[in-house]
């Protein structure tokens, strides 16, 4: 009888652990749907229009890097085109530049100017800027990509950590890649 009770406990624990692992995998492992955006054009994800550009810039004062690297200014603009997406206020993630050989460099970003944290104005452009450092030989070929966030400011935070809340979120699978030519 004791052995059956121990076995029942172990099976229950194993089933709960497996269920939790499957849920964790489903909500944290991101599939990727790459959307390629032609040079100078905008990409649209979840009712938000994104534009992006890279341009050479001078190294910041005190930079210890030499002529073997080039500094690139990252300019991103976001414009809500669907009023149902006005609460999608979070910055994009996984902002990076990549060369033709597949090498990747991160590009830290920050919002520019005043930006509401609860609701964006439909039709207004919001700017985001950043910098990337790449080897000089690939400075003209690298392309910018990022994953637009699916976070909505009107989602109660306690729901973000539950199975039901996570399942309500818009899938976070799109990655925008901006061509340079």
N, C-alpha and C positions, 0 to 999 in steps of 0.2 A: 504494500500500500504506500509506504514511504517512497519507494523507488518510482511508483507511478506519479506521485505528487511532484517529485523532483523533475521527472521527465516532462510533466505538464507545464511546470514553471519554465523550464528551459525552452520548450517549444513556443510558449507564449512570448518569451523574451526574444527569441530568434525571429519570430514573425513580426514583432513590432520593430525590431532593428532593421530587418529587410525592408519593411514598408517605409520607414524613415529614410533609409538609404536611397530607395527608388525615388521618393519625393525630392530629396536633396539633389540627386543627379538631374532630375527633370527641371528643377528650378535654377540650378547653378551652371550647368554645362550649356553653353550657348551654341546653338547651331548658327551658321552664318549664311546670310543671303546678301551677296555683294551687289550693290547697285553702282554701276559705272556712270559717272556724270561727265559729259563732254566739256572741254575747256570753255570757260566763260558762261556755262549754263548753270541752272539750279537743279538740285535733287530734292524730291519731296518724300517725306516719311511721316506717317501718322498725322497728317494735316499741318505739317510744318515744312516750310521751304528753306533749304540750306544752300548757301553759296560759299565758295572757299577759293583762296588764292595763296600762292607762295611767291615771295619776292626776296631778292638778296638785300641784306642790310648790313650795316657796320657792326663789328663786334662791340659789345658793351665795354665801357671804360674798365680797365684793370683785367681784361680777359687774358688768360695765360695761353690761349690757343694761338698757334702760328698760322702761316699761310696755307698749310695743308688742309685746313677746314674752312668751310663757308657757313656763315650764319644766314638763316632764312627766316623771314618774318612770316608768320601764319596769320592770315586774316579770314575769319569766318563770320558770316552773317546768318541770322535766323529770323524768319518772318512767319508768324502764325497765319495761315490762310483759311483755317476752319475753326469757327468759334468753339467747337467742342474740344479743341486741342489747346485752348488758351492756358490751361493749368499745367501744361508740360513745360515746366520752368527749369529743369535741371540741365546742366551743361553736358555736352557729349563726353563719352569716355573713349578709351583706347585711341587717343589722338596720336598719330604717328605718320612718319614719312617713310617711303620704301623705294628702293632702287630696283632696276630690272633684274638684278641677281637675287632679289628676295631679302636683302639686308634691310633691317628696320631700325629706325631711330625714333625715340619718343619726342613729343613736342608738348611741353607743359603750356597750358592755356589759362587765361583768366578773362572774366567779363569786363567790358569797357563801359564806363558811364553808369548811370542809374538804371537799375533793372528791378522790376517788381519781383518779389519772391512768392507771391501767391497766384497771380494771374497776369499773363502777358496781354498786351493790346493787340487785337487782330489787325493785321496790315502794317504794323510798325516793325522796322528792322532793328534788331539788337545785335551788337557787335561783340565778338570774342577775338582776342589776339593771343599770340604766343610766339615762341622762338624754337627753332630746331638748329642743330649743328650737324652738318654732314661733311664727308670728305669732298674736297673741291672738285675732283674729277666727275662726281655724280650730281653736283648741285643743280644742273639744268634738267636732269631726268627724273629726279625723285617726285613721287606723287603723294598727296595728302589723303589720308583716310581717317574716318572716325565712326563710332557707333553712337547714333542719337539715343539719348536716354528715354526710357519709357516711364519714368517717374512722373506722377501727377501730384500736385500740391494739395489737391482735395481728397487724397487717399489718407484715411486715418492711419497714423503710424503703427498702432497696435495691429492693424490688419496686414501690414507688410510682412509680419513674421508668422502668419498662420497659413495653413494650406489653402483655405478658402480665399484669403486675401491675395496670395501669390497667384492663384489661378485666375483672378479677376484682372490682373495686369495685362496690358497689351504685350504680346511677345516682343522680346528685345533681341531680334535676330538680324536686323538690317545693318549693313555697314556701307557707308557712302565712300566711294573712291573717286577723287577729282583728277581728271586727266589734265595735263599741262599744255598739250598741243592737240 
